[in-house]
Amino acid sequence: MKSHIKEFWDKKIIGWEQDKYERQKKIDVNVSLKERLKIAGRILQSGLVGSKIVELGCGSGRLLPIIAKLPHIHYVGIDVSPVAIAEAQKRAKELGIEERVNLIAGSIVDHSFEKVDLVFSLGLLDWLSDEEMNLMIKNVRAPHFFHSFSEQRPSLSQFLHRLYVFSFYGHKDPSYVPRYYTDEEMFGLLRGENVKFYRSKKLSFGTFCYDLPFDLETI
């Protein structure tokens, strides 16, 4: 992972999370991000995804309050930003779950995880190259997964998102511009025969790809 990417997220991540998940606004433009977090929480609380889980791109550990309610789960979170990991460690300590939480500051391409029941990410795939995606799949072997990503589809919301990202970040460095995938591209990258997709209006152009022992429509 290039050093300037780490610096970018170190400066951005905490304020970005607070803006997206905490600040109250008359018009909430962050419904899709809050919805994907809720869906992830419901998956973890289903009791069907095993006891050791890895979150790639965990940020400051927004799902740790859910983990605190699930004493059978050992959680590993990794994020490129040490600033985010420090905040996650603080959150884990406040929740009293440090003994079953392992938080790592580093790139997902430099770490591997074995004997994992579930691996997941929320929005991380939007920022990975094909090479990084391949390394992610190689380094983390798990029978189940779910990932949210930005699906390439014509819509006003996606046009505005592209314009926003370019205006604030992309014109400075193209590596700051997220990717938008078709489901065919995602299927090919994940190379999984059992990959399924879940969409909803609340997710806007966000989509979940997954291999779980149930359909997301049922939770």
C-alpha positions in Angstrom: 0.0 0.0 0.0 1.5 3.4 -1.0 2.3 5.6 1.9 0.3 8.5 0.6 -2.8 6.3 0.7 -2.2 5.7 4.4 -1.7 9.5 4.9 -4.9 10.2 3.0 -7.0 7.9 5.3 -5.2 9.0 8.5 -6.5 12.5 7.8 -9.9 11.6 6.5 -11.2 8.5 8.3 -12.4 9.7 11.7 -14.1 12.9 10.5 -15.6 11.0 7.6 -17.1 8.3 9.9 -18.5 10.9 12.3 -20.1 12.8 9.4 -21.6 9.7 7.8 -22.8 7.9 10.9 -23.3 10.4 13.7 -24.2 13.9 12.5 -27.9 14.7 12.2 -28.9 16.4 9.0 -32.3 17.6 7.7 -31.7 15.7 4.5 -29.8 12.5 5.3 -27.6 11.6 2.3 -25.9 8.8 4.1 -28.8 6.4 4.3 -27.0 3.8 2.1 -23.9 3.8 4.3 -25.9 3.4 7.5 -28.0 0.6 5.8 -24.9 -1.4 4.9 -23.7 -1.2 8.5 -27.1 -2.4 9.7 -27.0 -5.3 7.3 -23.5 -6.3 8.4 -24.8 -6.2 12.0 -27.7 -8.5 11.2 -25.4 -11.0 9.5 -23.1 -11.2 12.5 -26.1 -11.6 14.8 -27.5 -14.4 12.7 -25.4 -16.9 14.6 -24.6 -18.7 11.4 -21.2 -17.3 10.4 -18.9 -19.0 12.8 -16.7 -17.8 15.7 -13.6 -16.2 14.0 -14.3 -13.3 11.7 -12.0 -10.9 9.9 -13.1 -7.4 8.8 -10.9 -5.9 6.1 -10.8 -2.1 6.2 -12.4 -2.0 9.7 -12.0 1.8 10.3 -12.6 2.7 13.9 -14.5 -0.4 14.6 -18.1 0.7 14.2 -19.3 -2.9 14.5 -17.6 -3.5 17.8 -20.8 -2.8 19.8 -22.4 -5.7 18.0 -19.4 -7.9 18.7 -19.7 -7.0 22.4 -23.1 -8.7 22.4 -21.8 -11.9 20.8 -19.5 -13.5 23.3 -18.7 -16.5 21.1 -17.1 -14.4 18.4 -13.3 -13.6 18.1 -12.9 -10.5 15.9 -9.9 -9.5 13.8 -10.0 -6.0 12.3 -7.3 -4.6 9.9 -7.1 -1.1 8.5 -4.4 0.8 6.7 -4.9 3.8 9.0 -3.1 3.7 12.4 -5.4 6.6 13.5 -8.5 4.5 12.8 -7.0 1.4 14.6 -6.2 3.5 17.7 -9.8 4.7 17.8 -11.0 1.1 17.4 -8.7 0.0 20.3 -10.2 2.7 22.5 -13.7 1.5 21.6 -12.8 -2.1 22.3 -11.5 -1.2 25.7 -14.6 0.9 26.6 -16.7 -2.2 25.6 -14.5 -4.5 27.7 -13.8 -6.9 24.8 -10.1 -6.5 24.3 -9.4 -10.1 25.0 -11.3 -11.3 21.9 -10.5 -8.5 19.6 -7.3 -8.2 17.5 -6.8 -4.9 15.8 -4.1 -4.5 13.2 -2.7 -1.3 11.5 -1.5 -2.3 8.1 -2.3 -3.2 4.5 -4.4 -6.2 3.7 -1.9 -7.3 1.1 0.8 -7.7 3.7 -1.1 -9.9 6.1 -2.6 -13.4 5.9 -5.2 -15.0 8.1 -5.8 -18.8 8.6 -8.7 -20.8 10.1 -11.2 -18.0 9.6 -14.9 -18.6 9.4 -15.9 -15.4 7.8 -14.2 -12.5 6.0 -16.0 -9.2 5.1 -15.6 -5.6 4.2 -17.8 -2.6 3.8 -16.7 -0.4 0.9 -13.1 -1.5 0.9 -13.3 -3.2 -2.6 -14.1 0.2 -4.1 -10.5 1.2 -3.4 -8.6 -1.9 -4.4 -6.8 -2.7 -7.6 -7.3 -6.0 -9.3 -3.8 -7.1 -8.0 -4.8 -6.1 -4.4 -8.1 -8.0 -4.8 -6.3 -11.1 -5.9 -3.9 -10.8 -2.9 -6.8 -10.4 -0.6 -8.4 -13.6 -1.8 -5.1 -15.4 -1.5 -4.3 -14.1 1.9 -7.7 -14.7 3.6 -9.3 -18.1 3.2 -12.7 -18.5 4.7 -15.8 -20.6 3.8 -18.0 -17.6 4.0 -17.7 -13.9 3.0 -19.7 -10.8 2.3 -18.5 -7.5 0.8 -20.3 -4.3 -0.1 -19.2 -2.4 -3.2 -20.3 0.4 -5.5 -22.1 -1.1 -8.5 -21.7 0.5 -11.8 -25.2 1.6 -12.9 -26.6 4.8 -14.5 -28.3 6.9 -11.8 -28.4 10.5 -10.6 -27.0 9.5 -7.2 -24.0 7.8 -8.8 -23.3 10.7 -11.0 -23.4 13.1 -8.0 -21.1 10.7 -6.1 -18.6 10.6 -9.0 -18.7 14.4 -9.2 -18.2 14.8 -5.5 -15.3 12.4 -5.3 -13.5 14.0 -8.3 -14.0 17.5 -7.0 -12.6 16.8 -3.5 -10.1 14.1 -4.1 -9.8 12.7 -7.7 -8.5 15.8 -9.4 -5.5 15.7 -7.0 -4.6 12.0 -7.5 -6.5 9.3 -9.5 -5.7 6.7 -6.8 -8.2 8.5 -4.6 -11.1 7.7 -7.0 -13.2 4.7 -6.0 -14.1 2.0 -8.5 -17.5 1.0 -9.7 -18.0 -2.6 -10.6 -20.5 -4.5 -12.7 -21.7 -7.7 -11.1 -20.0 -9.6 -13.9 -16.7 -8.0 -13.0 -17.2 -8.7 -9.3 -18.1 -12.3 -10.0 -14.9 -12.8 -12.0 -12.7 -11.1 -9.5 -14.0 -13.2 -6.6 -13.9 -16.4 -8.7 -16.7 -18.0 -6.7 -19.4 -20.3 -8.1 -21.7 -19.5 -5.2 -21.4 -15.7 -5.3 -24.8 -14.0 -4.8 -25.8 -10.4 -5.0 -28.1 -8.3 -2.8 -29.6 -4.9 -3.7 -32.1 -2.6 -2.1 -33.3 1.0 -2.6 -31.9 1.9 0.8 -28.4 0.9 -0.5 -28.7 3.2 -3.5 -26.1 1.9 -6.0 -24.4 0.0 -3.2 -24.5 -3.8 -3.5 -23.6 -6.8 -1.4 -21.8 -9.8 -2.9 -21.7 -12.8 -0.6 -21.4 -16.5 0.0 -23.3 -17.2 3.2 -25.4 -20.1 4.5 -28.6 -18.0 3.9 -30.0 -15.4 1.6 -29.7 -11.7 2.7 -33.4 -11.2 1.9 -34.2 -13.4 4.8 -32.6 -11.4 7.6 
